[in-house]
C-alpha cells in the first residue's frame, strides 16, 4: 500500500517539487509510525 501512495503526489498538476517531496516524506513517516505501533501492540499481547 505504501508503494501505491507514492504515485498520488505526482498526479497533482502544477505543484512544486518541494511539496511533492514533503508529501512523500510524510507518507514514509506515517508508515513507520503505524507499523511500529502495531508491532508493539502485537508483542504486548
mmCIF file of the N, C-alpha and C atoms, coordinates in Angstrom:
data_MODEL
# 
_entry.id   MODEL 
# 
loop_
_atom_site.group_PDB 
_atom_site.id 
_atom_site.type_symbol 
_atom_site.label_atom_id 
_atom_site.label_alt_id 
_atom_site.label_comp_id 
_atom_site.label_asym_id 
_atom_site.label_entity_id 
_atom_site.label_seq_id 
_atom_site.pdbx_PDB_ins_code 
_atom_site.Cartn_x 
_atom_site.Cartn_y 
_atom_site.Cartn_z 
_atom_site.occupancy 
_atom_site.B_iso_or_equiv 
_atom_site.pdbx_formal_charge 
_atom_site.auth_seq_id 
_atom_site.auth_comp_id 
_atom_site.auth_asym_id 
_atom_site.auth_atom_id 
_atom_site.pdbx_PDB_model_num 
ATOM 1   N N  . UNK A 1 1  ? 0.821  -1.204  0.000   1.00 0.00 ? 1  UNK A N  1 
ATOM 2   C CA . UNK A 1 1  ? 0.000  0.000   0.000   1.00 0.00 ? 1  UNK A CA 1 
ATOM 3   C C  . UNK A 1 1  ? 0.857  1.255   0.000   1.00 0.00 ? 1  UNK A C  1 
ATOM 4   N N  . UNK A 1 2  ? 1.978  1.217   0.678   1.00 0.00 ? 2  UNK A N  1 
ATOM 5   C CA . UNK A 1 2  ? 2.848  2.393   0.721   1.00 0.00 ? 2  UNK A CA 1 
ATOM 6   C C  . UNK A 1 2  ? 3.364  2.733   -0.671  1.00 0.00 ? 2  UNK A C  1 
ATOM 7   N N  . UNK A 1 3  ? 3.655  1.704   -1.454  1.00 0.00 ? 3  UNK A N  1 
ATOM 8   C CA . UNK A 1 3  ? 4.159  1.945   -2.805  1.00 0.00 ? 3  UNK A CA 1 
ATOM 9   C C  . UNK A 1 3  ? 3.100  2.641   -3.649  1.00 0.00 ? 3  UNK A C  1 
ATOM 10  N N  . UNK A 1 4  ? 1.849  2.267   -3.493  1.00 0.00 ? 4  UNK A N  1 
ATOM 11  C CA . UNK A 1 4  ? 0.777  2.913   -4.247  1.00 0.00 ? 4  UNK A CA 1 
ATOM 12  C C  . UNK A 1 4  ? 0.590  4.368   -3.847  1.00 0.00 ? 4  UNK A C  1 
ATOM 13  N N  . UNK A 1 5  ? 0.825  4.679   -2.578  1.00 0.00 ? 5  UNK A N  1 
ATOM 14  C CA . UNK A 1 5  ? 0.635  6.058   -2.135  1.00 0.00 ? 5  UNK A CA 1 
ATOM 15  C C  . UNK A 1 5  ? 1.719  6.984   -2.670  1.00 0.00 ? 5  UNK A C  1 
ATOM 16  N N  . UNK A 1 6  ? 2.855  6.431   -3.117  1.00 0.00 ? 6  UNK A N  1 
ATOM 17  C CA . UNK A 1 6  ? 3.898  7.279   -3.689  1.00 0.00 ? 6  UNK A CA 1 
ATOM 18  C C  . UNK A 1 6  ? 3.482  7.903   -5.017  1.00 0.00 ? 6  UNK A C  1 
ATOM 19  N N  . UNK A 1 7  ? 2.585  7.294   -5.732  1.00 0.00 ? 7  UNK A N  1 
ATOM 20  C CA . UNK A 1 7  ? 2.172  7.812   -7.032  1.00 0.00 ? 7  UNK A CA 1 
ATOM 21  C C  . UNK A 1 7  ? 1.231  8.999   -6.900  1.00 0.00 ? 7  UNK A C  1 
ATOM 22  N N  . UNK A 1 8  ? 0.502  9.081   -5.813  1.00 0.00 ? 8  UNK A N  1 
ATOM 23  C CA . UNK A 1 8  ? -0.522 10.118  -5.660  1.00 0.00 ? 8  UNK A CA 1 
ATOM 24  C C  . UNK A 1 8  ? 0.028  11.537  -5.717  1.00 0.00 ? 8  UNK A C  1 
ATOM 25  N N  . UNK A 1 9  ? 1.094  11.906  -5.011  1.00 0.00 ? 9  UNK A N  1 
ATOM 26  C CA . UNK A 1 9  ? 1.563  13.292  -5.089  1.00 0.00 ? 9  UNK A CA 1 
ATOM 27  C C  . UNK A 1 9  ? 1.990  13.724  -6.489  1.00 0.00 ? 9  UNK A C  1 
ATOM 28  N N  . UNK A 1 10 ? 2.420  12.779  -7.318  1.00 0.00 ? 10 UNK A N  1 
ATOM 29  C CA . UNK A 1 10 ? 2.843  13.130  -8.667  1.00 0.00 ? 10 UNK A CA 1 
ATOM 30  C C  . UNK A 1 10 ? 1.664  13.416  -9.593  1.00 0.00 ? 10 UNK A C  1 
ATOM 31  N N  . UNK A 1 11 ? 0.448  13.080  -9.188  1.00 0.00 ? 11 UNK A N  1 
ATOM 32  C CA . UNK A 1 11 ? -0.713 13.306  -10.041 1.00 0.00 ? 11 UNK A CA 1 
ATOM 33  C C  . UNK A 1 11 ? -1.340 14.677  -9.827  1.00 0.00 ? 11 UNK A C  1 
ATOM 34  N N  . UNK A 1 12 ? -0.855 15.441  -8.848  1.00 0.00 ? 12 UNK A N  1 
ATOM 35  C CA . UNK A 1 12 ? -1.387 16.786  -8.600  1.00 0.00 ? 12 UNK A CA 1 
ATOM 36  C C  . UNK A 1 12 ? -0.735 17.733  -9.604  1.00 0.00 ? 12 UNK A C  1 
ATOM 37  N N  . UNK A 1 13 ? -1.531 18.377  -10.459 1.00 0.00 ? 13 UNK A N  1 
ATOM 38  C CA . UNK A 1 13 ? -0.931 19.215  -11.503 1.00 0.00 ? 13 UNK A CA 1 
ATOM 39  C C  . UNK A 1 13 ? -0.388 20.539  -10.944 1.00 0.00 ? 13 UNK A C  1 
ATOM 40  N N  . UNK A 1 14 ? 0.797  20.905  -11.397 1.00 0.00 ? 14 UNK A N  1 
ATOM 41  C CA . UNK A 1 14 ? 1.357  22.212  -11.110 1.00 0.00 ? 14 UNK A CA 1 
ATOM 42  C C  . UNK A 1 14 ? 1.899  22.431  -9.711  1.00 0.00 ? 14 UNK A C  1 
ATOM 43  N N  . UNK A 1 15 ? 2.203  21.395  -8.969  1.00 0.00 ? 15 UNK A N  1 
ATOM 44  C CA . UNK A 1 15 ? 2.737  21.579  -7.620  1.00 0.00 ? 15 UNK A CA 1 
ATOM 45  C C  . UNK A 1 15 ? 4.259  21.644  -7.661  1.00 0.00 ? 15 UNK A C  1 
ATOM 46  N N  . UNK A 1 16 ? 4.842  22.396  -6.736  1.00 0.00 ? 16 UNK A N  1 
ATOM 47  C CA . UNK A 1 16 ? 6.310  22.455  -6.698  1.00 0.00 ? 16 UNK A CA 1 
ATOM 48  C C  . UNK A 1 16 ? 6.913  21.126  -6.240  1.00 0.00 ? 16 UNK A C  1 
ATOM 49  N N  . UNK A 1 17 ? 8.158  20.898  -6.624  1.00 0.00 ? 17 UNK A N  1 
ATOM 50  C CA . UNK A 1 17 ? 8.842  19.662  -6.272  1.00 0.00 ? 17 UNK A CA 1 
ATOM 51  C C  . UNK A 1 17 ? 9.001  19.528  -4.760  1.00 0.00 ? 17 UNK A C  1 
ATOM 52  N N  . UNK A 1 18 ? 9.173  20.650  -4.071  1.00 0.00 ? 18 UNK A N  1 
ATOM 53  C CA . UNK A 1 18 ? 9.313  20.604  -2.610  1.00 0.00 ? 18 UNK A CA 1 
ATOM 54  C C  . UNK A 1 18 ? 8.041  20.063  -1.958  1.00 0.00 ? 18 UNK A C  1 
ATOM 55  N N  . UNK A 1 19 ? 6.887  20.403  -2.506  1.00 0.00 ? 19 UNK A N  1 
ATOM 56  C CA . UNK A 1 19 ? 5.631  19.908  -1.949  1.00 0.00 ? 19 UNK A CA 1 
ATOM 57  C C  . UNK A 1 19 ? 5.497  18.397  -2.181  1.00 0.00 ? 19 UNK A C  1 
ATOM 58  N N  . UNK A 1 20 ? 5.895  17.941  -3.341  1.00 0.00 ? 20 UNK A N  1 
ATOM 59  C CA . UNK A 1 20 ? 5.842  16.511  -3.641  1.00 0.00 ? 20 UNK A CA 1 
ATOM 60  C C  . UNK A 1 20 ? 6.783  15.754  -2.705  1.00 0.00 ? 20 UNK A C  1 
ATOM 61  N N  . UNK A 1 21 ? 7.982  16.292  -2.510  1.00 0.00 ? 21 UNK A N  1 
ATOM 62  C CA . UNK A 1 21 ? 8.948  15.641  -1.621  1.00 0.00 ? 21 UNK A CA 1 
ATOM 63  C C  . UNK A 1 21 ? 8.425  15.595  -0.191  1.00 0.00 ? 21 UNK A C  1 
ATOM 64  N N  . UNK A 1 22 ? 7.775  16.669  0.251   1.00 0.00 ? 22 UNK A N  1 
ATOM 65  C CA . UNK A 1 22 ? 7.214  16.709  1.596   1.00 0.00 ? 22 UNK A CA 1 
ATOM 66  C C  . UNK A 1 22 ? 6.102  15.681  1.755   1.00 0.00 ? 22 UNK A C  1 
ATOM 67  N N  . UNK A 1 23 ? 5.242  15.560  0.778   1.00 0.00 ? 23 UNK A N  1 
ATOM 68  C CA . UNK A 1 23 ? 4.165  14.576  0.829   1.00 0.00 ? 23 UNK A CA 1 
ATOM 69  C C  . UNK A 1 23 ? 4.716  13.151  0.866   1.00 0.00 ? 23 UNK A C  1 
ATOM 70  N N  . UNK A 1 24 ? 5.751  12.893  0.078   1.00 0.00 ? 24 UNK A N  1 
ATOM 71  C CA . UNK A 1 24 ? 6.360  11.560  0.085   1.00 0.00 ? 24 UNK A CA 1 
ATOM 72  C C  . UNK A 1 24 ? 6.995  11.266  1.442   1.00 0.00 ? 24 UNK A C  1 
ATOM 73  N N  . UNK A 1 25 ? 7.677  12.256  2.011   1.00 0.00 ? 25 UNK A N  1 
ATOM 74  C CA . UNK A 1 25 ? 8.291  12.071  3.325   1.00 0.00 ? 25 UNK A CA 1 
ATOM 75  C C  . UNK A 1 25 ? 7.229  11.822  4.391   1.00 0.00 ? 25 UNK A C  1 
ATOM 76  N N  . UNK A 1 26 ? 6.122  12.526  4.311   1.00 0.00 ? 26 UNK A N  1 
ATOM 77  C CA . UNK A 1 26 ? 5.034  12.330  5.281   1.00 0.00 ? 26 UNK A CA 1 
ATOM 78  C C  . UNK A 1 26 ? 4.458  10.921  5.165   1.00 0.00 ? 26 UNK A C  1 
ATOM 79  N N  . UNK A 1 27 ? 4.359  10.392  3.953   1.00 0.00 ? 27 UNK A N  1 
ATOM 80  C CA . UNK A 1 27 ? 3.867  9.027   3.772   1.00 0.00 ? 27 UNK A CA 1 
ATOM 81  C C  . UNK A 1 27 ? 4.803  8.019   4.440   1.00 0.00 ? 27 UNK A C  1 
ATOM 82  N N  . UNK A 1 28 ? 6.092  8.218   4.266   1.00 0.00 ? 28 UNK A N  1 
ATOM 83  C CA . UNK A 1 28 ? 7.057  7.295   4.856   1.00 0.00 ? 28 UNK A CA 1 
ATOM 84  C C  . UNK A 1 28 ? 7.027  7.373   6.378   1.00 0.00 ? 28 UNK A C  1 
ATOM 85  N N  . UNK A 1 29 ? 6.992  8.587   6.916   1.00 0.00 ? 29 UNK A N  1 
ATOM 86  C CA . UNK A 1 29 ? 6.954  8.764   8.373   1.00 0.00 ? 29 UNK A CA 1 
ATOM 87  C C  . UNK A 1 29 ? 5.681  8.146   8.951   1.00 0.00 ? 29 UNK A C  1 
ATOM 88  N N  . UNK A 1 30 ? 4.555  8.383   8.311   1.00 0.00 ? 30 UNK A N  1 
ATOM 89  C CA . UNK A 1 30 ? 3.296  7.809   8.797   1.00 0.00 ? 30 UNK A CA 1 
ATOM 90  C C  . UNK A 1 30 ? 3.339  6.286   8.762   1.00 0.00 ? 30 UNK A C  1 
ATOM 91  N N  . UNK A 1 31 ? 3.907  5.710   7.711   1.00 0.00 ? 31 UNK A N  1 
ATOM 92  C CA . UNK A 1 31 ? 4.002  4.252   7.612   1.00 0.00 ? 31 UNK A CA 1 
ATOM 93  C C  . UNK A 1 31 ? 4.898  3.684   8.714   1.00 0.00 ? 31 UNK A C  1 
ATOM 94  N N  . UNK A 1 32 ? 6.012  4.348   8.990   1.00 0.00 ? 32 UNK A N  1 
ATOM 95  C CA . UNK A 1 32 ? 6.922  3.882   10.044  1.00 0.00 ? 32 UNK A CA 1 
ATOM 96  C C  . UNK A 1 32 ? 6.237  3.940   11.403  1.00 0.00 ? 32 UNK A C  1 
ATOM 97  N N  . UNK A 1 33 ? 5.515  5.017   11.672  1.00 0.00 ? 33 UNK A N  1 
ATOM 98  C CA . UNK A 1 33 ? 4.821  5.157   12.950  1.00 0.00 ? 33 UNK A CA 1 
ATOM 99  C C  . UNK A 1 33 ? 3.753  4.085   13.106  1.00 0.00 ? 33 UNK A C  1 
ATOM 100 N N  . UNK A 1 34 ? 2.949  3.889   12.087  1.00 0.00 ? 34 UNK A N  1 
ATOM 101 C CA . UNK A 1 34 ? 1.865  2.908   12.159  1.00 0.00 ? 34 UNK A CA 1 
ATOM 102 C C  . UNK A 1 34 ? 2.401  1.495   12.339  1.00 0.00 ? 34 UNK A C  1 
ATOM 103 N N  . UNK A 1 35 ? 3.405  1.124   11.562  1.00 0.00 ? 35 UNK A N  1 
ATOM 104 C CA . UNK A 1 35 ? 3.958  -0.223  11.666  1.00 0.00 ? 35 UNK A CA 1 
ATOM 105 C C  . UNK A 1 35 ? 4.607  -0.439  13.021  1.00 0.00 ? 35 UNK A C  1 
ATOM 106 N N  . UNK A 1 36 ? 5.322  0.554   13.525  1.00 0.00 ? 36 UNK A N  1 
ATOM 107 C CA . UNK A 1 36 ? 5.971  0.381   14.821  1.00 0.00 ? 36 UNK A CA 1 
ATOM 108 C C  . UNK A 1 36 ? 4.948  0.272   15.957  1.00 0.00 ? 36 UNK A C  1 
ATOM 109 N N  . UNK A 1 37 ? 3.885  1.047   15.891  1.00 0.00 ? 37 UNK A N  1 
ATOM 110 C CA . UNK A 1 37 ? 2.852  0.957   16.920  1.00 0.00 ? 37 UNK A CA 1 
ATOM 111 C C  . UNK A 1 37 ? 2.133  -0.391  16.856  1.00 0.00 ? 37 UNK A C  1 
ATOM 112 N N  . UNK A 1 38 ? 1.807  -0.848  15.657  1.00 0.00 ? 38 UNK A N  1 
ATOM 113 C CA . UNK A 1 38 ? 1.110  -2.126  15.525  1.00 0.00 ? 38 UNK A CA 1 
ATOM 114 C C  . UNK A 1 38 ? 1.978  -3.294  15.974  1.00 0.00 ? 38 UNK A C  1 
ATOM 115 N N  . UNK A 1 39 ? 3.268  -3.260  15.662  1.00 0.00 ? 39 UNK A N  1 
ATOM 116 C CA . UNK A 1 39 ? 4.119  -4.351  16.107  1.00 0.00 ? 39 UNK A CA 1 
ATOM 117 C C  . UNK A 1 39 ? 4.324  -4.317  17.630  1.00 0.00 ? 39 UNK A C  1 
ATOM 118 N N  . UNK A 1 40 ? 4.368  -3.123  18.200  1.00 0.00 ? 40 UNK A N  1 
ATOM 119 C CA . UNK A 1 40 ? 4.483  -3.006  19.660  1.00 0.00 ? 40 UNK A CA 1 
ATOM 120 C C  . UNK A 1 40 ? 3.237  -3.535  20.328  1.00 0.00 ? 40 UNK A C  1 
ATOM 121 N N  . UNK A 1 41 ? 2.074  -3.219  19.810  1.00 0.00 ? 41 UNK A N  1 
ATOM 122 C CA . UNK A 1 41 ? 0.826  -3.719  20.370  1.00 0.00 ? 41 UNK A CA 1 
ATOM 123 C C  . UNK A 1 41 ? 0.715  -5.234  20.237  1.00 0.00 ? 41 UNK A C  1 
ATOM 124 N N  . UNK A 1 42 ? 1.181  -5.761  19.119  1.00 0.00 ? 42 UNK A N  1 
ATOM 125 C CA . UNK A 1 42 ? 1.109  -7.204  18.910  1.00 0.00 ? 42 UNK A CA 1 
ATOM 126 C C  . UNK A 1 42 ? 2.023  -7.938  19.881  1.00 0.00 ? 42 UNK A C  1 
ATOM 127 N N  . UNK A 1 43 ? 3.182  -7.370  20.185  1.00 0.00 ? 43 UNK A N  1 
ATOM 128 C CA . UNK A 1 43 ? 4.099  -8.005  21.127  1.00 0.00 ? 43 UNK A CA 1 
ATOM 129 C C  . UNK A 1 43 ? 3.570  -7.922  22.556  1.00 0.00 ? 43 UNK A C  1 
ATOM 130 N N  . UNK A 1 44 ? 2.794  -6.899  22.860  1.00 0.00 ? 44 UNK A N  1 
ATOM 131 C CA . UNK A 1 44 ? 2.282  -6.708  24.217  1.00 0.00 ? 44 UNK A CA 1 
ATOM 132 C C  . UNK A 1 44 ? 1.221  -7.757  24.573  1.00 0.00 ? 44 UNK A C  1 
ATOM 133 N N  . UNK A 1 45 ? 0.588  -8.346  23.587  1.00 0.00 ? 45 UNK A N  1 
ATOM 134 C CA . UNK A 1 45 ? -0.462 -9.325  23.844  1.00 0.00 ? 45 UNK A CA 1 
ATOM 135 C C  . UNK A 1 45 ? 0.145  -10.627 24.054  1.00 0.00 ? 45 UNK A C  1 
# 
